[in-house]
Amino acid sequence: MDSTVDLKKLGYDAAIASQNLALASTEAKNEALANIASVMKKMKSFVLEINAKEVVEAQERGLPAPMIERMTLNDSRYQDMIDSIEKLISLPDPVGRILDGYTVPSGLSIMRRTVPLGVVGVIYESRPNVTVDIASLCLKSGNACILRGGSECFKTNLTLYEIMEEAIANASLPHNSVNFIKSTDRDLVNQLLTLDEFVDVIIPRGGESLHRMCAQHSSIPVIVGGFGVSHIYVDSSADIERAVKVIVNAKVQKPSACNALDTLLVHRGCAVSLLHNLTPELAKYKVLLHVHGEIADFLKEYPYLTKCTPDDLNTEFLGMQMNIVLVDSINDAILHIRKHKAIHSDSILTNNLENAELFARSVPSACVYINASTRFTDGGQFGMGAEVAISTQKLHVRGPMSLDALTTYQYICHGDYLAREK
């Protein structure tokens, strides 16, 4: 264990900071965010240089290609981080909103008002943008945060944290508003998961194993999400030409994303036409197709082909691979989706309104799409700005978690020196 990191003190400092952050004005929070964006612009070349070195090290260590893709920063991704901060500044403050109010017969006036969660612990892998996005979201929502990034991107994450630390120091927010665990010691993760004296919620950002580990070992509430097998069902009534465009987008636009297409379900009635038009487009990107059963007969000429195993249907590929399965009806498609980890993002392509409604009401996913790519599942595309995570659970929040999801509420009860009579 790294003896230089006193996690209990880190938690205590974050808890104290959260008490002051809860009182911070919108102007003070926006000032800190503007400072972060400004310093990040100045430090762009320095951060990209550090990240490039870590990417080379990851390649030399033979880390998986999807992980390397996620950890890589470039001009566009770096600008996206700055843009997300500036978008946050323009968004309304989620703290202090009155949700409802009423007076009961006793004379007690009751008001429900939004308040910050407190201290948010975030454990994440690969993506350095998470460091900036989550810290910024927590600041705007009045929460302190404790960040623990993956070892493969430690130097990039630490540099981004130090940039934010400098920016916050020149604003009027508490010094320990944003905290970073400056060690790759895995035992510190276990410590963080049991720091319930100071931390109010744990949010994992990574693969299924990370989420399961946090849920199993944490004494703090965990918001589970960010994984799941994404499906697209092509109904017999679908517009084939337009469907092809959506399918290709869902698979190749960002294959390492958690909302990228994993399994394509094709109605038997349109299989010949769809695959005739789709496979040349997928071949351009060398997408490996895992084919199940008789669907292989339709794809004999496709150059990148393998048989689909039962495990493949439960696999989140995070790369240029996907399953193709033939189904006889929309009900078969729905049953397949329910069986194979449909908790994240799933879509139907159809011109049949009844089938669209049936699909939307039957699929258990956090985000259900009708005639749209699954790739839209994130806070920016939903008009929420940057996101903390994609929640696939059913309590507190579901889908993209942005500012509002980082608040809870309290009841403010007013009386005129009121005592309960019975």
Summary of the structure (lengths in Angstrom):
residues: 422
radius of gyration: 23.7
end to end distance: 56.4
largest distance: 82.0
contacts: 1427
relative contact order: 0.14
helix: 45%
strand: 19%
